[in-house]
């Protein structure tokens, strides 16, 4: 494990915002610091760093506050290693005094040069000024597909990838996958394609009251008969979302089967993670509940 030559306190981060948040979420409380490689180690920089460091949030969370960095590293690893989702490079690191933090390498630099990257808020023209304080949540996942079609020439290739990420966020209780957590970036061929996934976190482990998903599934507020009966998203909801993405129902069922058949693999990564025993239990339980939902 990499040991950083400074402590969390050495970062001199600003005091947590005590104002009323738009909604309860982790993204609003995570501190971020840019780092660059210097003399074989890491150094804090004001801008242009190739890495982003995310220490334990300074704002209190209902549960397992000190384990947010480990949760993010685990969730990102599950996405990439088990489900084939391209993710930003990441790892758990230690401050000099032993406190853990999450480190990720920026993907918007290539060969030392900044490349074009725009998140779905930017692509859809949503700002706090134009759409209010909750602008990141002022959309649906169906609209995310529309944004992708509009700006990505290879949307037929990228839409199934976007769908898998949304399904992953539901199954791993990431209730804060908002518009700024999806981006397009410039490929080596000069096309705009989905960027690697980032900010994947099982938020319900820390905030049990977190919503199942940050955005509605459907742009028109559609409610499936299944949801009306069950009160939660099940396979029928994602089959309908897939249809609106332009995906065949068979392809969507195969995606869901990919998740339901990997329960043992997920359990193995959870067991081998740095989460505490209690947090491991909560993480596994949340996943099991969502798997049960998607099987209906």
N, C-alpha and C positions, 0 to 999 in steps of 0.2 A: 504494500500500500504506500502511495506517495505521502510523504510528510511535508507539509508546507512550513516555511521558515518564519511563520508569524502566527498569532492567535486570532480568534474571532474578535476579541476586544481591540486588537491592533488596527482593525479595519476602520474604526471610528465611524460606524454607520449611524445615520440619523435616527432619532428616537422614533418608535412606531407611531403611525397616524392613529389618533384616538377618535377621529371623526366617524360618523355613521356610514358604513359601507353601503354600496348599492345592493349588494347581496352577500351572504356569507360564502366566502370562497378562499382558497389557499393562494391563488395567484395574486391577490391583492396584498398579501402579507409577506411574500417571499422577497428577501433582499437579494440583489445580484451585484457582483463585482467583476470587473474585467481583469484578466490576468494575461501576461505575456511570458514567454520563456526567456530567461536571462541566466547566462552562465550556468546552464545545466539545471536550473531550478525555475521557480515561478516568482513573478513580481507583480504587484498591483499597479495598474495603469488607469489613467483617466478615460482613455478612448483608444480604439484600434487594437484592443487585445484579441488574441486568437482563441482565448478560452473564457468561459463564464463560470464563476464560482457562486454557488448558492448555499450559504450556511444555514444552520437551524433558524427558522423564522423568529424574529424578535417579538412579534405579536402573539399573544397566547392563543392556543387552539384547544378545543375541548379534550382531545386525546392524543397521546404519543407525540407531543410537539417535537421532542428531540430526535424523532425517528423519520421526519419528513425526508431528509436527504437519502436515507437508506430505502425508503418506500419508492422514491422516484427512480433510483438506480435499479431496483428490483423490477419495477413495472416496465421500464425501458428495456431491460434485458429479456423479460418475458416476451415483449412485443417482437424483438429482433430475433432472438434465438429459437423461439417456438413457433411464432406465427409469420415469420418472414417479412415483417414490416421494417423497412429501412428507417433507422433511427440515427440521431446525432451520436457521435462517439461520446462515451460517458464513463465515469467511474466514481467510486467513493474514495475520498481522500481524508487525511487527518490534519488538523491544525497541530502546531508544535506541542500543545498541551494535551493532545489526545482527542479533542472534540472532533466529530466527523462532519463532513460537508460533501456536497455533490458538485462534481466538476464535469463540464461538458465542453467539447471543442466546437467552435463556431463553424458552420458550414457555408456561411455567406462570404468566405474568403477562399480564393483558389490561387495557388502559386503566389501567395502574398498580396494578391490584389482583391479588393472588394468587388463582389459580383452582385448583380441585381437580385433582390429578394423583396417580395411584397406579400404581406399577410392579407387575409380575406377582408379585414376591415378596410385596409388601404385600397384594395382592388374594387371594393363595392362603394367606396366614398363615404364610409361611416366614420364619424368623429364625434367627440363629446359635444362639439358645437352644433353639429347637424342632427344628431340623433339622441342627445341627452347623455347623462352620466352612465347609463347602462348600454351604451352603443355596442359593446362587444357581444351582448346577448340579444341584440335586436335583429334576429334572423332565425332561420331554420336550417336544418341539415339539407333539406331539399334545395334551398337557395344556395348552399355551398356547392352543390352540383352545378347549378346554373352559372355561378362565378367561374368554376373550373372550365365549363364548356366555352365561356366567353373569352377566356384569356389563354387557354391551353390548346394548341393545335392537335396535340395527341390525347385529347380528352377521352377517347374510347379506350386507351390504354390506362389512363390515370384514374378514371372513374371507379373501376373495381378496387383500386388501392385506397381511394378515399372512403369508399363504402366499408372496407375492412377496418379502417382506423376508427370509424364511427361505431361499428359493431364492437370493436375491441374496447372502446371507451365505455360503452354500456356494460359489457361483461366484467370489466375491471373497475367498475364504480368510479370512473373519472367524471365527476359531476361538474367539472370546470373546463371542458373542452369547448371553449368559445371561439369566436371568429379570429382572434389574434393568434390562436394556437394552430392554425392551418395556414400554410404559405405556399406560394409558387416561387421557384428560383430558376436562374438561368443555367441550363445544362451546358455541358462542354460543347454541344453542337449548336448552342445559341438559342434553343427553344425554351419556353417557360414550362416547367413541369413541377409536380409536387415536390416540395423540399422534404428532406428527411424529417421524420416525426420528432417532436420535442415536447417537453412539459407533460409527459404521460405520468400520471400519478393516481393511485387509488384514494381519492379524496375522502370517501366515506369512512375510511379507517380513522381519519382525524376529525372529521365533521360528520357524525352519524346522520344529521338532518339534511345533508347536502342533497340537492335534487338529483334524480337518476341520470339526467343529461343536462348540459348547460343550455341547449337549444331544443326547441320543438323539432320533431321529426319532419313535419309537413308544413309547407308554406301557407296552405289554406285552412289550417286548424283542423284538418280531417281527423276523425276518431274512428278507428276500426271497430267492428262489432266485438272483436276479441278484447280490445282494451276496455270497452264499455262493460264487458262481463267480468274481466279479471282485475281491472284497475291498475295494470302495469303492462309494459311492453313485452310482447311475446314474439314468436316466430312470424305470426301474421303481420305484425307491424313492420318488421324488417323486410318481409317479402314485398309489401306494398311500397316501402321506401326504395327497395331495389328496382321495382317496376318503374318508379319515377326517375331513377338514375339511368334507366334504359337497360337494366340487367334482367336476364331471364330468371324465372323462379327457380329453375334447376341450379343455376349458378349461385343464387343466394342460399339455397338449401345446402349446397356443397360448402359454402363459406361457414355456415352455422355448424355443420358437421365437423369442420376442421377444428372448431373450438371445443365442441362437446367431446371430441375424441382425444383431447389433449389434457384431460384433467390430471392424470398421473404425472405428466411432465411438468405441469404447472406446480403441482404439489412438491415436486422435487426441488424446483428453484426456490419456492417459498421456504422450505425446510433448510436449504443451504444458505439462505440470506442472513444478513446481519440484524434483521428485525428481532425484537424481544419475543419470547414465547407467547405472551399475550397478544402482541400485535400480529404475529404469524397466524394465530387462531382467528382473529378478526378479519385479516386479509383473506384467508382461505374460506371463511364462512361467507363473506360477501361475494366471492367468486362462485361458490357453490349455489348460492341463492339465485344469482343471475343465470347460471347454467340451467337451473331448474326452470326459470322463467322462459328461457329461449327454447326449451324442449316442449313447451305447451303450444 
